Amino acid sequence: MSSSDSVSSFDETGMSFGEPLHVNVSRASTRFETIQQAHSRQPVSPGEEEALAGDGFDLRSWLHGREKDEGPPFSKRFGLVFRDLSIYGTDVSNKHISTLITPFWKLIKGVRYGWGIPEMLSGMGSKRKLTHGFSGEVKEGEMLLVLGRPGSGCSTLLRVLGNRRKTYTKIDGKVSYGGLSPTEVQKHYRGEVVYNAEEDQHFPTLSVRKTLEFAIQCKTPSSKVLKDRAGYRKEVLDMLFDMYGLRGCADTIVGNASLRGVSGGERKRVSIAEQVAAGAAIEVWDGSTRGLDSSSALDYVRSLRINADTLQKAIVASIYQASESIYNLFDKVMVIDEGRQLYFGPASDAVAYFEALGIRKPSRQTSSDFLTGLTQLNERHTVPGFTGHVPQTAEELEAAWLESSECATMLEQVDEFEAQIEHDGRSGEIRELVDRTKMGTEQMRLRRKSPYTTTFVYQFMLLVRREWEMQLGMPVIIGYQVVYNAVFSIILGTIFINLPQTTEGVFRRGGALFTALLLSTLTSQSQVPRAIQGRLTVYKHKFLGLAHPAALSLAQSLLDIPLAVLNVTVFSLIFYFLTNLERTAPHFFTFFLYILVASLTLSGFFRFIGNISPNIDVGHTISGLGLLCGILYSGYLQPYNQMHP
């Protein structure tokens, strides 16, 4: 049963395991017809970027890169090729749990073996080969299912195919994205190849609508391509709601494990819709159905099928315990175990290949479970009457695959696809297409090297609006901060109430001022967990090419001002007059200004600590040490002339 047949049958029924399906493939395909000539411009010639012409241009055709083939928005002829891919990582097989003597043992080993400097200089060290010569290709419009037991190397392969290479010590072999190297993609076309981990990363207080609007705004092509950018954004947003069944939850917050929002299945579809809005040409999904029920998992994979069929994307996914309905939606399957490739080819032929080796699939077992458990001798069954040698281990299955005619055919297809990519000149086509969609390239030639579609100033404006909406979406937290400052100002004000205007109250006045600064410091420490908790989402947006992290930092610093003004105003109005400080306007506003500047400065300082800390425990430790140093060396507890270096 082909993937298209499977899709059409589900469109007719609309049910899976007694549950309604929310994703309709045929409806999604027809929805693309709404974005056509109304939002398009056409350059007179491919080489002239500034020349714009009339209404005879179809946006879909131009974005697909071929006038003779009409393609949908965001489609690019990328394709994925990997050949003899071997990945090396750090060997952690001899790691031990730390004990009391571990630091001393490390010191002795460091003295004896040179602190690891020889290994670092030689580039070797303790390495382990994680994958052994993987090969394959995924054309545009195809879906590849990667199957393997936990620890077999699925996530390692998917991370490298998703261009997340920094965590590995060495990578041999070739990976090509439509003729572009991984280095070029990382530097200039980062958002075209995306890797999605198991957990969905979103800002939980934003609604589904705001989440998708931000992605669309960051990836809207320039005015050289679109006549009506605002109309285009609206059409694309409506299209995504209809494609992935999100209209009913459009104004519901996304939520997370601690904040109630949309359901798990809806959150997965939000992630997929965000990828579509970002315009990624190659999507890699790592175990993303974990935790979903059967109906939601099928909805999720059907959404991926929409991306492949309608948007001509190349999709690679690993799914554990996939049902037969999910398995039939994929074009190709790759089976790996212990870092070794056991099969790569059409999903419909995988079971027959292993049955030819003497391994039988039970009638009531799904294809994915059968392929995953091939090396489990206590689970598999031998074909009755089979007289040949049945491979027992992953090494034997790999050897059988390398000697098979299916492997030879696969390698020929890889060579043919590579030759086709080179013949079509896809790398140049991709460069021209992506560069033309970027804003600001007519004024600054350096913009061509940027991996972002929009300019830094435009990203900053979008992020200011988004951060403001996120703050307004948390009225309880804002109210809590106001009450917190009011209560503490009353408590501290009553401690220093009605200070005398004589020299008797000089030292106590210094204590009152120091306490006021200390409270603003404690309040600003909330920036540490906030920066760490939102970091994964910021990294995700960076890899999608949506917005630069520096633009986010500037936007957050700007929006610190109104909240800081509100909190400092509440605190100052109560504390200043309770303590009977100089009741004149110049003195009051000087006090207010100092507390405000200290609050903003410390907010930036603690946000910096959160950004450089690997986790929240380290962040709190560093911020605590910074706070301790600030208290001791602020000049109040210990006078400046008594301090010693």
N, C-alpha and C positions, 0 to 999 in steps of 0.2 A: 504493500500500500504506500503510495507516494505521499510526500508531505502535503502537496496541494489537494489530493483526494481527502486526506485526513482533515484538512482545514475546512473544506467545503461541507463535509458531513457534519462537523460540529456547528457550522453556521446554521444548518437547517434545524438541528435539534435544540441548540441553545442550552443544553443541560449536560452536566458531567457528574456522575456518581450521585444523582438526585439533587444537585445544587445548580442554580442558574449561573450561566457564564456571563461575564460583564464585557468581554472583548469580542467584537465581531469583525472578522478580517475583511469580508466583502464590503461592509459599510465603511471601514477605514480606507479601503482602496478608492472608493468613489468620492470620499471626502476631499481628496487631494485636488479634485477638479475645480474647487472654489478658488484656489490660488493660481491665477493664470496671468493674462496680459494686463489686468487692472493694476498690478503692482510691479511691472517690469519695465526695464530700460534695456536698450541694446547698443553696444558700442559699434561704431561703423566698421572697425576691423579689429581682430584680436590684438594687434600691436599698438593700437591707439586707445589709451585708457581715458583720455579726457573727452574724446568725441562722443556725443550722445545722440541717439536718433529716435525715430518715432515709435509707433505702436505695433510694428510687425514682429515683435520678438516675444517668445514664450520663455518665461523664467525657468520652467522645468527643463526645457531643451538646453538652455545655456548652462545651467548648473550641472547638468549631466555631462557637458563637455562635447557633445556631438549633435550637430543640427539635424542629422538624419534620424536620430533616436530621441524621442521625447521622454525625458525622465522626470521624476518628481523632485520637489524641493529638497535640498540638502544632499542629494545623491552625488557621489563621486566614485569614479572607477579606481578604487584603491586595490583591493585584493591583498591577501596575506600569503607569503611564501616563507617556509623555514626548511633548511637543508642541513643535515648532519649536526644538529643542535645538541651540544653537550654543555651542561651547566655544572659549575663547581661551587660548593659552599663550604663554610667553616665546619670542620668535624667536631661535633659536640658529643660524640659517643663516650669520651673519657672525662666528661665534666662531672664534678662532684659537688655535693651540697656543702655549703660553707659552714665551718664550725669555728670554735674559738681559736684554733691553731692555724686556720687557713691563711690569715695575713702573714704570719711568720713563715709558713711554708712557701708562700708566693715570694717573699723576700729572699729566701734561700735559693729558690729556683731562678729568680731574676739574676742574682749574683753569679750563679753557676753557668747559666745559658745566655748571658748577655742581654737580658730583658727583652728578648725576641727581636732585637735589632737585625741580626743576620738574616732571619727569615723575612723580615720586612723589606730589607734591601734586595734580597733575591726574588721577592715576589711570590714565594711559595708558602711556607708555613704549613699549618695543619689543614689540608683541604680534603674534601670528599666529593666524589663524582656523583651528582644527584640525578642526572639524566644521561643516557647513552645514545647519542647520534639520532635524535628524532628528525623525521622528515615529513613534509606534507604541504598542502596548499588549500586555501579557502578562497574561492572566487567571490566577487561581489554578488550578493543575492543568495549566498549559501550559508547554512548553519552547520557548525561542527560541534558534536557532543564528545567531550572528553570523559572517559570512564576509568575509574581505578579506585582501589581501596584507599582509605586514609593512610597517608604516609607513602603512597606509591609514587608521588611526584607530580600530581595534578596541579596543585597550587603553584609549585615551582615553575612548571611549564607555562601556566596561564599568566603569571606575573611577568615572565620574560616576554611572552607574546604581547602583553599589554604595555611593554616598554618600561617596566619597573625593574631595572637592572642593578641598582646600587647596592642591594643587600647581598649580592653574590660576588665571590672573589674572582671568578673567571668564567667567561662564556666563549665557547668555541662554536664554529659553524656560522651560518648565514641566516639572517632574518631580514626580509624585505617587505616594505609596506608600499605597494604600488610602484616599486622602483626607488623608493626613498629609503635611506639607511636609518637605523634607530637613532643615531646621533643627530641627523638632520631633522627628524621628526621631533625629537626632544627640544631642540633649539628653536625651530621656526614653525612647526605644525603640531604643537603639543596636543591640542584639542581634537585632532583627527583620530587618535588612537587612545582609547580609554580602558582602564582596568577597574572593575567594580568588585569590591570585596563582599564578604558574606553579609555584613551589616550595612543597612542603609544609612547614609550620612546626610542629614538635613538639619536646618535650624528648626527646632521643634515648635517655636512660637509663631512661625510664619504659616499662613494658610497655604493650601495647595495652589491656589490662584497666584499668590504673591511669589511662591517658589518658582513656578513655571514662567511667570512674567519676567522675573529677573534674568533667568537663563535666556529667554527669547531676546530681551533688550540687549544683553551683552553679545549676542551672536547675530543680530540683525545686520544684513549686508549694508554696505554704504549706499549713498544716494546715486552713485554711478550705476548701480544695479537696480535699485528700487525707486520708483516714482513716489510712492506713498508708503513710507516706512511705518507710520502709525497704523494705517489700514492693514498692512502686512502683518504686524505684530498681533493685532486683534484676530485676524483670520487664522493665523497659526495657533493661537491659544485656543480658539473654538475648535479647531481641527484636533488638537491633542486631547481635549475633553471628550470629543466624540469617539476618537480612535480607541482610547483606553478606558472608557466608561468612568470618567472622573467628574462628570458634571454634577452628580449628586453630592459630592464631597468637596466641591471647588472652594467653598468658603470655610471649611473646617481646617483647623490647624493640623500640621503634619504630626506633631507629637513625637514621643520616644518612649523608652521603657518606664520613665517616671512621670511623664506628662501625657494624659490621655488625648489622643487625636484620632486620625484615621486608622482603619484596621491594617493588619500586617500585609494582606494582599493588596490593598489600595496603596500602601506605602511603597511596595515593590513597583507598582505601575507608575507611581509618581517618579521613581528613579528612572524608569525606562523613558517616560515622557521627557524628563530632563535631558537624557542623552540625545533624544531626537531634537529637542530645542537647541542643544549645543552643536548639533550638526556633525557628530563624530561619525567617521566612515567605517571604523573597525571597533567593535565592541567586544570586550572580554569580560565574562561574568563567572565569578568563582563561587560555586556552592550557594547561589542566591535563593534557592527554594527551601533551604533549611528552616524549619519552624512554620512552614505554611501547610494548610490542609490541602487535600488532593485537588479540590476545585480551584483554589487560589493559585496553586502551582501550575495548573493547566492554563489558567488565565494569564499568568506571567509568561509562560513559554509561547502562548499564542501571540502575545504582544511582541515578543522577539521575532516571531514569524512575520508579523506585520512589518517590522523594521527591515527584515531581509527582503521580502517580496516587493514592498512598495517603495522603500527607500534605497534598495540595492546596497545594503550594508553587508559586510562580512562579519559574522558573529561566531564567537567561540564561547562555549559554556560548559561547565562541569555541574552535573546534577546527581545527587545521591538518591537512590531508590526511585528512579523515574518510572512512572507508569508506562504502559504500552502506548497509550494515547499521546503522552509526551514524547516518547522515543520516536514515534512515527512522524513527528513534526520536523525532525532533523534530516538534513541531506546526507551528512557524513558522520562517522563515528571513529574515534581513536581510542584504543584500549591500551593502557599502560599498567605495569606492575613492577614494583621495586626499581623504578626509574628506567624500565626497558619498554620499548615499543613492541606491542604484540599484534597490532592490526591498525590499519588506516585505510578507509575506503567508504563506499556507500553503506549507509546504515542498513539497508535492506539485504545486503549480502554478508553481513558480519556473522550471523548465526550459522549460515551455510558454510562459511570458511572454516569455522572451528569444528563443525560436525564432520567436515572432510578430514580433520586431524584426529577424529575419533572421540570427540567430546560432545555428548548429546545434551540438548536443552529439554528439560521436562516440559510437558504440555501446559502445566499450570504456572510455570515460572515466567516472569517478564524477561524481555531480551536484555534489559540493562542489568538486572540482577544476575542473569546468566553470564554476561560478559565480565562483570565485576568480580565474580567468584571463580574464575577459571582456574586459578592456582590453589584453590582450597580443595585439597584431595578428599576431605570428608564431606564435601557438599556436591561435587560434580559427579556426573554419570558418564559411563563409557558407552559408545554406540554398540549395540548388540551385534556380535559377529565380526567386529573390527579386528583384523589380524595384524595390522601394522603397529609400530611403536607409538604410544600416546605420550606426548610431551608432559612432563610432570612439574617442572619448575619454570620460573620466569625466564631463566637463561635458555632452556630448551624451547620454550614457546617463541622467544625472540629469534633463535637460530632458525626455527621453522618458518617464521615470517620473512626473514631476510633471504631465504632460499626459495620462497614461493613466487609464482607467476604474478600474484596480486601485488606483491611488493615491487616487482619490476615494472608493472603497469603504472603503479602509483608514482614511481620515480620518473617515468616517461612523461606522465601528466604534469609533474612539477617542472620538468625541463621545458615542456611545451608552454606552460603558463608563464614562466619566466621569459621565454622568447617572445610571447605575445605582448607582455608588458613592455619589453624593450622596443618591439616593432611599433606598438601604438604610441610610444612616447608619452606614457602616462605620467612619468615624473614631471616633465615639463608642463603637461596639462594641469596637473594638480597645483603646481607652483603658481601658474597663471591664474587659475580659478580662485585659489585662496587669497592671493595678493589683491585681486580685484575687489573682493568683498570687504577688505579692510578699510576702515575709516582713516582719512588723513594721509594716504599715500601720495596724493597729488601735491601736497605741501612738503612732506618730509619723506625722502627716500629711505631713511632709516626705519620707517614704519614697516617696510617689507620684511625686515628681519624679526619683527616682534611676533610672538606666538598668539597674540591677542587680536581679536577682530576690531574692537573699539579702542579709542584713545584713552590715555591715563586720566585725563580730565573728565571725560564722559563716564568712565568707570567710577571715579570719585563721586560724581553727582548721583549716580545710581545707588552707590553704597550708602551715601548720606541718607537718601530717602528710605532705603531698606532698613538701616539701623534705627532710624526714627520710628518706622512702623513696628520694628521688633520691640522697641522700648514702650510704645503705646500699647502693644499687645500684652504687656506685663504690668497692668495698673496696680495689682496687689503688691508687687515688689516696690514700685515707686511709693505707694502709700506707706509701706513698711519702713522705708528709708526716712520718710518725713516724720513718722511717729517716733522712730528710733532717735533721730536728731533732737526732736522736741523733748522727749523723755530725758535723754542724757544731758541736754542743756539745763533742764530744771534741776536734775540731781547735782550736776557740777556747779551750777549757779548757786544753789543753796549751801554748798560747801564753802564757797567763797563769797557769801552774800554780804552786801553792803560793806565792802572794804573801806577802811578809813582813808581819808584824803591826806593824812599826815605821813611822816616817814615811818610810822609804825607799820603801815601796810605795804611798804615797798617790796619786801621779799615775797609776801603773799600775792602781790600783783604779778610778780614774775611767775609764781606757781600757777596762777590762773591762766596766763598767756600760754605757758608751756602745756597745760592740760588741754586747752583749746586746740593747739596744734596736734597734740597726741590723739585726740578724738578723730580729727580728719585723717590721720594716718591709719588708724584702725578701720575706719570706714572704707578707705581706698584699698585695703587688702582683699576685698571681694573681687578685684580684677584678676587675681591669680587663678582661681578655679574657673572663672569665666573664659579666660584666654585659653586654658588647657582643654576645657570641654568642647569648645568650638573649633579646635585646631584641625581635626580630621575633615570637617566640612570645608574649612578654608583651603586645605591641601587639595581636596577634591575639586573645588572650583579653580584652583591653580592648574591642575592637570587637565581640566576640561577647557582651559583657555578662556574662562569667563572673566575673571578679574584678578588684578595683581594684588598680592597681600599687602604691599605698601599702601595702595589706595585704601584698603580696609583700615589699616592702622591710622591713617590721616582722618578718615571719616569717623572712627571711634573717638579719636582725640577731640575732634570738633564737637561731637555730640555729648562729650563729657561736660561741656560748658553749661548748657541749660540746666541739667540735673544738678551739677555742682552749685550753680547759683541758687537753685531752689533750696537745696539742703543747707547751704551755708547761710542763706537768709533766715531760715527758720531757727537755726542754731544761734546765730548772732543776735537776733532780736530778743531772744529770751536770756541768753547767757550774759550778754554785754550789760544789760540794764539791771539784772539781778546782782551782778558783782559790783555795781556802782563805779564802773570805770568812767573816764571823762565823758560827760554827757553833752558833747558837742558834735556837730555834723562832721567836721574834718577828722576828729579822733575816731568816731564810729566807722566811717567809710575807710579809714586807714586800716583799722582792725579787720573789717570785712574783706578788704582787698588782700591782705596778707593771708588770711585763712583760705580764701578762694584760690589764690596762686599756689599755696601749699597743697591744697586738695587736688588741684589739676596736675601738679608736678608729681605728687606721690601716686596718683592714678596711673600716669604714664610709666613711672618707675616699676610699680608692681605688675603692670601689663607686660613690661619688658621681661621681668622675671618669669612670668607665666609662659611667655613665648620661647624662652631659652631652656625651660625646664622639661626634662623628658616625661615626667608624670607629676601628678598633683602632690605626692608626698615630698618629692624633691623641691617642688615649687614652694610649699609651705615652709620647708626647712630653710631655704635661701631667704625667703621673705622674712622669716622670724629672725634670722641673723642680721639682716639689713635693718629691721626695726630695732633690734637691740643696740646695734651700733649707732643708730640715729638718736635713740634715747640717751645713751651714755655720752655721746660727743656733740650734743646740741648746744652745750654751754650752760645748761641749768643745773643738772646734778653734779657736774664737775666743771668748775670755771676754766676758761680757756688757758689762763696763765698757769694752771696746775696740771694741764695735760702733758703727758710724756709719750714720745713715739714708741 
